[in-house]
Amino acid sequence: MLRGPLQRRGLLGCMIALLALVSAHTPAFVFPAQALTIELLDAAPDRIERQRLAARGALPLPGTPEIAETAARLEKLDLSEGSPVLIRIFKEESELEMWIQRNDRYLLFATYPICNWSGTLGPKLAEGDKQAPEGFYTVTRRQMHRSGRWPRSLNLGFPNVFDRSLLRTGSYILIHGGCSSVGCYAMTNDVINEVFGLVQKALKAGQRHVPIHVFPFRMTEANLDKYRTSEWAPFWNNLKQGYDSFETTRLPPSISVCDGRYTISDGRPQEVGLSSRPLAACGQTAQLLEVEEQLQSIVSQPSRWSTLSETERRLLTLLKAPPRQILRRRQAALARASSSKKSGTRGNAAGRAETVPNVGVKCNLRLASCRRHLALKRKRASRAYADKQRRQRSRRSAHNTPR
């Protein structure tokens, strides 16, 4: 009679010991479960650590300035609220810089750690690719968000003129609080409160737009050489021109978009923050923007390519890349985001680019609502395709299982 209970106790003890052994050899970063999201995939160790700290409530993050002492920090540098500001973001270093104008030059006020940004180095290509953008953006009073999920946030205004000239799609890309990101830059709530406040007061005091320069990394020669074989190296060399201008003059450069490139000229003190068209289009880019909707429709529907009219073929000459390349890059970006979410690995997005379903919409792609609708259709199509592939694998597995 005693033997059964004793056996059960012994078995229970073995199970407890086994669980303890597994826990002792499990990497710490798998706990807590709710802190582990898709955002950790493909992320550098410092980004993972910051998300873990935020999930545990261990804030402020290391390197965060004394947010409670904003006024004292401003006074120490002889800066004042309401002066024009400029923001720089460096993805690889996960840092956001706040620069404030003093006299006729800008002075670095603070460097904040970015709690999280999604994707990898490189520009955002398509709605739904979960990629944080790179380039030169601006924020106006209309782009200051005071409600919604992120009530104190800055809308970057993606896609800008440059992005649109390359038919890149996306919307609602923010600098916001918290530590979650699906294409945005998450700063934690306390940090965004300070950043938002400084930008808001500058705009209220008369600054027409706030420049926000987003770089893949600090644009040193060493870093550019490190990534010289990247497909984005020419784009990054173009960004470096704007980086160098500000480094030299400590003034926001004048930026326009001509023939698919940023054109940079040094800023002048009397023009700081006052231009009403921060990214003017010129040359072939201006022509392209006039027919952007038609080009988006052509590129997103490869079934039409063999039957294009002569007028439509002439429109394609405005593009900097052939439609097939534009579509393939979009598909690769979306496939990568989808495969990371489903498998927890990087996946071979480029290899799967041709298998992502093509979808189109009959609406104006200049509208954010239309682009979101297109992203939703692509997401559903990708999910349906993945489900189909999974069922096929299950059937093959069942067929190959010995009976």
VODREN-242758 format. One line per field, with one value per residue (C-alpha): residue number from 1; x, y, z; residue in three letters. Coordinates in Angstrom, 2 decimals. Last residue first. Example, Ala and Ser with C-alpha at 12.3 -4.5 7.8 and 13.67 -1.06 7.14 Angstrom:
2
num	[2; 1]
X	[13.67; 12.30]
Y	[-1.06; -4.50]
Z	[7.14; 7.80]
residuo	[SER; ALA]
end
This chain:
403
num	[403; 402; 401; 400; 399; 398; 397; 396; 395; 394; 393; 392; 391; 390; 389; 388; 387; 386; 385; 384; 383; 382; 381; 380; 379; 378; 377; 376; 375; 374; 373; 372; 371; 370; 369; 368; 367; 366; 365; 364; 363; 362; 361; 360; 359; 358; 357; 356; 355; 354; 353; 352; 351; 350; 349; 348; 347; 346; 345; 344; 343; 342; 341; 340; 339; 338; 337; 336; 335; 334; 333; 332; 331; 330; 329; 328; 327; 326; 325; 324; 323; 322; 321; 320; 319; 318; 317; 316; 315; 314; 313; 312; 311; 310; 309; 308; 307; 306; 305; 304; 303; 302; 301; 300; 299; 298; 297; 296; 295; 294; 293; 292; 291; 290; 289; 288; 287; 286; 285; 284; 283; 282; 281; 280; 279; 278; 277; 276; 275; 274; 273; 272; 271; 270; 269; 268; 267; 266; 265; 264; 263; 262; 261; 260; 259; 258; 257; 256; 255; 254; 253; 252; 251; 250; 249; 248; 247; 246; 245; 244; 243; 242; 241; 240; 239; 238; 237; 236; 235; 234; 233; 232; 231; 230; 229; 228; 227; 226; 225; 224; 223; 222; 221; 220; 219; 218; 217; 216; 215; 214; 213; 212; 211; 210; 209; 208; 207; 206; 205; 204; 203; 202; 201; 200; 199; 198; 197; 196; 195; 194; 193; 192; 191; 190; 189; 188; 187; 186; 185; 184; 183; 182; 181; 180; 179; 178; 177; 176; 175; 174; 173; 172; 171; 170; 169; 168; 167; 166; 165; 164; 163; 162; 161; 160; 159; 158; 157; 156; 155; 154; 153; 152; 151; 150; 149; 148; 147; 146; 145; 144; 143; 142; 141; 140; 139; 138; 137; 136; 135; 134; 133; 132; 131; 130; 129; 128; 127; 126; 125; 124; 123; 122; 121; 120; 119; 118; 117; 116; 115; 114; 113; 112; 111; 110; 109; 108; 107; 106; 105; 104; 103; 102; 101; 100; 99; 98; 97; 96; 95; 94; 93; 92; 91; 90; 89; 88; 87; 86; 85; 84; 83; 82; 81; 80; 79; 78; 77; 76; 75; 74; 73; 72; 71; 70; 69; 68; 67; 66; 65; 64; 63; 62; 61; 60; 59; 58; 57; 56; 55; 54; 53; 52; 51; 50; 49; 48; 47; 46; 45; 44; 43; 42; 41; 40; 39; 38; 37; 36; 35; 34; 33; 32; 31; 30; 29; 28; 27; 26; 25; 24; 23; 22; 21; 20; 19; 18; 17; 16; 15; 14; 13; 12; 11; 10; 9; 8; 7; 6; 5; 4; 3; 2; 1]
X	[2.98; 6.17; 5.65; 6.32; 2.67; 2.08; 5.11; 4.02; 0.53; 1.94; 4.27; 1.33; -0.73; 2.13; 2.55; -1.16; -1.03; 1.98; 0.12; -2.95; -0.77; 1.01; -2.31; -3.70; -0.62; -0.67; -4.32; -3.59; -0.64; -2.84; -5.49; -2.80; -1.56; -5.09; -5.66; -2.33; -3.50; -0.98; -1.83; -5.17; -7.48; -8.04; -5.82; -3.28; -1.93; 1.07; 1.53; 4.97; 6.63; 9.10; 10.60; 11.28; 14.99; 15.31; 13.61; 15.85; 14.71; 15.82; 14.49; 11.51; 9.55; 6.28; 7.23; 10.64; 9.13; 6.58; 9.07; 11.48; 8.75; 7.65; 11.17; 11.75; 8.44; 9.27; 12.72; 11.25; 8.65; 11.22; 13.52; 10.71; 9.54; 12.96; 14.99; 15.42; 11.88; 11.04; 11.48; 8.43; 6.20; 7.27; 6.09; 2.74; 2.33; 3.25; 0.56; 1.44; 0.41; 3.40; 3.64; -0.01; 0.33; 3.09; 0.46; 2.13; 4.53; 1.79; -0.48; 2.37; 3.36; -0.15; -0.31; 3.11; 2.24; 2.87; 5.54; 7.56; 7.75; 9.11; 11.67; 12.82; 14.13; 13.20; 11.40; 11.49; 12.20; 11.86; 9.08; 7.94; 11.53; 11.89; 13.76; 17.10; 17.01; 18.81; 21.67; 22.44; 22.32; 24.94; 23.71; 22.52; 20.76; 19.11; 18.89; 16.16; 16.55; 16.48; 15.32; 15.96; 17.83; 19.09; 21.44; 20.51; 23.25; 26.20; 28.35; 30.79; 28.93; 25.70; 27.15; 28.90; 25.64; 23.83; 26.56; 26.63; 23.06; 24.25; 27.01; 24.31; 22.26; 25.32; 26.14; 22.58; 23.40; 26.01; 29.60; 30.93; 29.48; 32.70; 34.06; 31.08; 31.69; 35.36; 34.64; 32.31; 28.58; 27.41; 25.03; 21.98; 21.12; 17.85; 17.87; 14.84; 14.44; 11.78; 9.40; 7.97; 9.88; 7.73; 7.58; 4.82; 7.07; 9.95; 7.62; 6.28; 9.74; 11.03; 7.93; 7.94; 11.59; 11.04; 7.87; 9.46; 12.19; 9.78; 7.61; 10.31; 12.06; 10.46; 11.50; 8.93; 8.69; 6.85; 8.20; 7.64; 9.58; 7.21; 7.19; 7.02; 9.00; 6.50; 5.98; 2.26; 2.50; 4.30; 5.12; 8.27; 7.68; 11.28; 10.14; 7.83; 10.78; 12.60; 9.50; 8.87; 7.17; 7.13; 6.02; 8.12; 5.05; 6.13; 4.61; 2.88; -0.45; 1.01; -1.98; -4.21; -4.00; -1.60; 0.21; 2.45; 2.51; 0.22; 2.68; 5.39; 7.93; 10.63; 12.41; 15.83; 16.65; 16.32; 13.14; 12.37; 11.40; 8.32; 7.85; 4.12; 4.01; 7.00; 10.61; 11.99; 15.66; 18.66; 20.06; 17.73; 14.10; 12.50; 13.53; 13.76; 14.76; 16.57; 19.20; 19.05; 21.76; 21.08; 21.61; 23.99; 24.41; 23.08; 24.52; 23.40; 22.81; 22.04; 19.88; 19.00; 20.19; 18.51; 20.33; 18.71; 20.83; 20.45; 24.14; 23.19; 20.14; 21.56; 18.87; 19.40; 16.91; 16.96; 15.58; 14.65; 14.52; 11.26; 12.89; 16.17; 19.85; 22.73; 24.26; 23.77; 20.37; 19.13; 20.33; 18.66; 15.35; 15.40; 16.25; 13.58; 14.87; 18.34; 19.93; 19.46; 22.75; 21.51; 17.74; 15.49; 14.01; 14.25; 10.52; 11.21; 9.95; 12.01; 15.17; 14.48; 13.84; 17.11; 18.98; 17.59; 18.60; 22.12; 22.38; 21.62; 18.16; 17.44; 14.40; 13.81; 10.90; 9.01; 8.21; 9.81; 8.75; 5.61; 7.70; 9.73; 12.10; 13.71; 16.66; 18.08; 19.30; 17.99; 20.54; 19.31; 15.71; 16.32; 17.98; 15.19; 12.61; 14.49; 14.69; 10.97; 10.25; 12.52; 10.78; 7.39; 8.57; 9.84; 6.59; 4.64; 6.81; 6.30; 2.56; 2.55; 4.79; 2.86; 0.00]
Y	[3.42; 5.24; 9.04; 10.30; 10.99; 12.73; 14.95; 15.77; 16.65; 18.82; 20.59; 21.33; 22.64; 24.95; 26.25; 27.07; 28.82; 30.86; 31.88; 32.90; 34.91; 36.62; 37.49; 38.82; 40.95; 42.22; 43.20; 44.97; 46.83; 47.96; 49.26; 51.08; 52.67; 53.76; 55.28; 57.11; 58.80; 59.25; 55.71; 56.92; 53.92; 50.83; 48.36; 45.80; 42.51; 40.41; 37.24; 36.66; 33.76; 35.85; 37.43; 34.14; 34.07; 37.70; 37.03; 34.15; 33.88; 36.13; 33.81; 33.72; 31.60; 33.45; 37.04; 36.82; 35.27; 38.08; 40.91; 39.27; 38.61; 42.24; 43.50; 40.96; 41.86; 45.55; 44.89; 42.69; 45.31; 48.07; 45.74; 44.64; 48.21; 49.29; 51.68; 55.46; 55.94; 58.70; 56.29; 54.42; 57.30; 56.77; 53.17; 54.39; 56.70; 53.90; 51.72; 48.89; 45.36; 43.30; 45.12; 44.73; 41.40; 43.07; 45.08; 46.98; 48.80; 50.07; 51.33; 53.05; 54.71; 56.06; 57.44; 59.08; 60.95; 64.50; 63.21; 61.96; 65.38; 66.95; 64.16; 64.75; 68.19; 69.62; 68.62; 70.82; 69.25; 71.90; 73.78; 76.47; 77.46; 79.19; 76.64; 78.42; 80.72; 83.73; 81.54; 80.09; 76.38; 74.58; 72.96; 69.40; 67.69; 64.45; 62.06; 60.64; 63.13; 66.14; 66.17; 69.34; 70.05; 73.28; 72.28; 72.67; 74.77; 73.56; 74.60; 71.71; 68.86; 70.08; 69.93; 66.62; 64.91; 66.28; 64.97; 61.71; 60.99; 60.68; 58.29; 56.31; 55.98; 54.80; 52.24; 50.84; 47.58; 47.05; 46.41; 49.68; 48.88; 49.02; 51.70; 53.88; 53.26; 54.19; 57.28; 58.49; 58.81; 57.94; 55.07; 54.33; 58.05; 59.86; 63.66; 65.35; 69.00; 70.88; 72.95; 76.42; 77.64; 80.48; 80.27; 77.66; 75.43; 75.74; 75.12; 71.92; 70.62; 71.16; 69.60; 66.58; 65.82; 66.18; 64.07; 61.62; 60.94; 60.26; 57.95; 55.65; 56.55; 54.30; 55.02; 53.71; 50.84; 48.29; 49.46; 48.81; 50.61; 53.28; 56.80; 58.05; 59.07; 58.13; 56.51; 56.84; 55.83; 53.63; 53.36; 53.77; 54.76; 55.98; 59.59; 59.05; 58.30; 61.47; 63.65; 62.30; 58.99; 59.29; 62.47; 61.90; 62.02; 63.21; 61.73; 62.72; 60.86; 57.54; 55.20; 58.02; 61.66; 64.62; 63.93; 66.70; 66.36; 69.34; 71.55; 70.68; 67.86; 67.40; 64.46; 63.74; 60.08; 56.69; 54.76; 52.19; 48.89; 46.90; 45.89; 46.64; 49.65; 49.36; 50.40; 51.72; 52.57; 50.52; 49.20; 46.62; 46.37; 47.89; 50.64; 50.36; 52.13; 54.92; 56.29; 60.08; 62.59; 66.09; 69.81; 69.79; 73.40; 74.94; 78.14; 81.75; 82.70; 79.45; 77.03; 73.74; 70.25; 67.10; 63.88; 60.45; 57.35; 53.65; 53.44; 51.48; 53.66; 57.16; 59.83; 63.59; 66.19; 69.94; 72.73; 76.39; 78.31; 78.03; 76.75; 78.51; 77.67; 79.13; 75.67; 75.58; 77.21; 74.40; 71.76; 73.58; 73.81; 70.14; 68.84; 66.11; 64.54; 64.03; 62.68; 59.02; 57.13; 53.95; 53.60; 55.48; 53.09; 49.52; 48.83; 45.15; 45.41; 48.57; 46.79; 43.84; 46.18; 47.96; 44.64; 43.56; 46.85; 46.52; 42.95; 43.98; 43.12; 40.53; 39.41; 41.38; 43.32; 40.10; 40.14; 38.96; 41.12; 39.04; 35.93; 37.36; 35.68; 34.26; 36.62; 34.67; 31.82; 28.44; 26.32; 26.90; 26.64; 23.24; 21.93; 23.26; 21.61; 18.31; 18.50; 19.16; 16.21; 13.92; 14.91; 14.21; 10.75; 9.99; 11.17; 8.97; 5.97; 6.55; 6.78; 3.42; 1.57; 2.39; 0.00]
Z	[-40.87; -41.73; -41.99; -45.52; -46.35; -43.02; -43.59; -47.12; -45.88; -43.10; -45.54; -47.86; -44.97; -43.92; -47.47; -47.67; -44.30; -45.48; -48.66; -46.69; -44.29; -47.17; -48.82; -45.55; -44.97; -48.53; -48.19; -44.91; -46.45; -49.36; -46.95; -44.96; -48.19; -49.06; -45.61; -45.86; -49.04; -51.86; -52.89; -54.27; -54.49; -56.58; -54.78; -55.90; -54.62; -55.58; -53.54; -51.95; -53.78; -55.84; -52.74; -51.00; -51.75; -50.75; -47.46; -46.48; -42.90; -40.07; -37.46; -35.08; -37.53; -37.99; -37.16; -38.78; -41.90; -42.26; -41.79; -44.22; -46.73; -46.58; -47.22; -50.01; -51.61; -51.60; -53.03; -55.77; -56.63; -57.08; -59.06; -61.38; -61.88; -63.23; -61.05; -61.02; -62.32; -64.81; -67.73; -66.43; -67.51; -71.12; -70.91; -69.63; -72.64; -75.05; -73.50; -71.17; -72.14; -70.99; -67.65; -66.74; -64.89; -62.86; -60.94; -58.08; -60.41; -62.72; -59.94; -58.13; -61.41; -61.95; -58.40; -58.69; -61.90; -60.64; -58.27; -61.24; -62.87; -59.68; -59.39; -62.97; -62.08; -58.71; -55.54; -52.45; -49.08; -46.36; -48.13; -45.66; -44.92; -41.54; -39.43; -39.81; -42.82; -41.31; -40.10; -43.55; -44.35; -46.41; -49.62; -50.08; -52.98; -51.89; -54.81; -57.04; -59.88; -57.55; -53.95; -51.95; -48.74; -47.19; -44.40; -40.73; -39.11; -37.03; -40.02; -40.38; -38.67; -40.27; -43.76; -43.08; -42.09; -45.13; -47.43; -45.46; -46.53; -50.15; -49.08; -47.27; -50.46; -52.41; -49.64; -49.52; -51.35; -48.65; -49.78; -48.29; -44.86; -42.83; -45.15; -44.32; -40.63; -40.87; -42.96; -40.24; -40.74; -37.26; -37.99; -40.15; -40.18; -39.47; -39.71; -38.14; -39.11; -37.11; -39.20; -39.06; -36.01; -34.67; -30.87; -30.99; -33.08; -30.63; -27.68; -29.24; -30.11; -26.57; -25.01; -27.31; -26.50; -22.75; -22.70; -25.12; -22.56; -19.70; -21.79; -23.14; -26.47; -29.09; -32.70; -35.18; -37.67; -35.55; -32.21; -28.52; -25.77; -24.49; -25.83; -29.40; -32.47; -35.12; -38.52; -39.31; -42.95; -45.45; -49.13; -51.21; -54.82; -55.29; -55.78; -52.82; -50.55; -51.65; -51.24; -47.74; -46.99; -44.02; -42.26; -39.16; -36.89; -33.45; -30.29; -27.08; -27.04; -28.21; -28.38; -29.54; -28.54; -28.63; -31.90; -33.25; -37.05; -37.62; -35.74; -38.26; -38.22; -40.86; -42.43; -43.93; -44.44; -42.78; -42.02; -39.30; -40.93; -39.97; -43.64; -43.42; -45.74; -48.04; -48.51; -45.22; -45.52; -44.36; -41.11; -39.60; -38.57; -35.52; -33.16; -29.38; -26.20; -28.01; -25.63; -25.34; -26.26; -24.96; -25.61; -28.56; -29.71; -32.92; -34.39; -34.90; -31.26; -29.49; -31.47; -29.81; -30.77; -29.45; -30.27; -30.48; -29.95; -30.79; -31.88; -35.01; -35.61; -35.25; -34.92; -35.22; -34.00; -34.64; -32.46; -32.81; -29.49; -27.55; -24.39; -23.69; -23.92; -21.90; -21.52; -17.74; -18.14; -20.36; -17.90; -15.01; -16.88; -17.87; -14.38; -14.08; -17.28; -15.84; -19.02; -20.04; -20.42; -18.78; -19.23; -16.85; -15.96; -14.69; -15.16; -15.78; -19.37; -19.84; -18.71; -21.00; -23.91; -23.23; -23.11; -26.46; -28.04; -26.62; -27.92; -31.52; -32.80; -35.50; -33.49; -30.33; -31.83; -32.45; -28.77; -25.55; -22.61; -22.04; -21.57; -18.67; -19.20; -22.32; -21.89; -18.96; -21.12; -19.86; -18.05; -14.51; -15.63; -17.21; -14.04; -11.84; -14.07; -13.87; -10.09; -9.87; -12.17; -10.16; -6.94; -8.45; -9.54; -6.06; -4.52; -6.94; -6.11; -2.43; -2.97; -4.83; -2.35; 0.72; 0.00]
residuo	[ARG; PRO; THR; ASN; HIS; ALA; SER; ARG; ARG; SER; ARG; GLN; ARG; ARG; GLN; LYS; ASP; ALA; TYR; ALA; ARG; SER; ALA; ARG; LYS; ARG; LYS; LEU; ALA; LEU; HIS; ARG; ARG; CYS; SER; ALA; LEU; ARG; LEU; ASN; CYS; LYS; VAL; GLY; VAL; ASN; PRO; VAL; THR; GLU; ALA; ARG; GLY; ALA; ALA; ASN; GLY; ARG; THR; GLY; SER; LYS; LYS; SER; SER; SER; ALA; ARG; ALA; LEU; ALA; ALA; GLN; ARG; ARG; ARG; LEU; ILE; GLN; ARG; PRO; PRO; ALA; LYS; LEU; LEU; THR; LEU; LEU; ARG; ARG; GLU; THR; GLU; SER; LEU; THR; SER; TRP; ARG; SER; PRO; GLN; SER; VAL; ILE; SER; GLN; LEU; GLN; GLU; GLU; VAL; GLU; LEU; LEU; GLN; ALA; THR; GLN; GLY; CYS; ALA; ALA; LEU; PRO; ARG; SER; SER; LEU; GLY; VAL; GLU; GLN; PRO; ARG; GLY; ASP; SER; ILE; THR; TYR; ARG; GLY; ASP; CYS; VAL; SER; ILE; SER; PRO; PRO; LEU; ARG; THR; THR; GLU; PHE; SER; ASP; TYR; GLY; GLN; LYS; LEU; ASN; ASN; TRP; PHE; PRO; ALA; TRP; GLU; SER; THR; ARG; TYR; LYS; ASP; LEU; ASN; ALA; GLU; THR; MET; ARG; PHE; PRO; PHE; VAL; HIS; ILE; PRO; VAL; HIS; ARG; GLN; GLY; ALA; LYS; LEU; ALA; LYS; GLN; VAL; LEU; GLY; PHE; VAL; GLU; ASN; ILE; VAL; ASP; ASN; THR; MET; ALA; TYR; CYS; GLY; VAL; SER; SER; CYS; GLY; GLY; HIS; ILE; LEU; ILE; TYR; SER; GLY; THR; ARG; LEU; LEU; SER; ARG; ASP; PHE; VAL; ASN; PRO; PHE; GLY; LEU; ASN; LEU; SER; ARG; PRO; TRP; ARG; GLY; SER; ARG; HIS; MET; GLN; ARG; ARG; THR; VAL; THR; TYR; PHE; GLY; GLU; PRO; ALA; GLN; LYS; ASP; GLY; GLU; ALA; LEU; LYS; PRO; GLY; LEU; THR; GLY; SER; TRP; ASN; CYS; ILE; PRO; TYR; THR; ALA; PHE; LEU; LEU; TYR; ARG; ASP; ASN; ARG; GLN; ILE; TRP; MET; GLU; LEU; GLU; SER; GLU; GLU; LYS; PHE; ILE; ARG; ILE; LEU; VAL; PRO; SER; GLY; GLU; SER; LEU; ASP; LEU; LYS; GLU; LEU; ARG; ALA; ALA; THR; GLU; ALA; ILE; GLU; PRO; THR; GLY; PRO; LEU; PRO; LEU; ALA; GLY; ARG; ALA; ALA; LEU; ARG; GLN; ARG; GLU; ILE; ARG; ASP; PRO; ALA; ALA; ASP; LEU; LEU; GLU; ILE; THR; LEU; ALA; GLN; ALA; PRO; PHE; VAL; PHE; ALA; PRO; THR; HIS; ALA; SER; VAL; LEU; ALA; LEU; LEU; ALA; ILE; MET; CYS; GLY; LEU; LEU; GLY; ARG; ARG; GLN; LEU; PRO; GLY; ARG; LEU; MET]
end
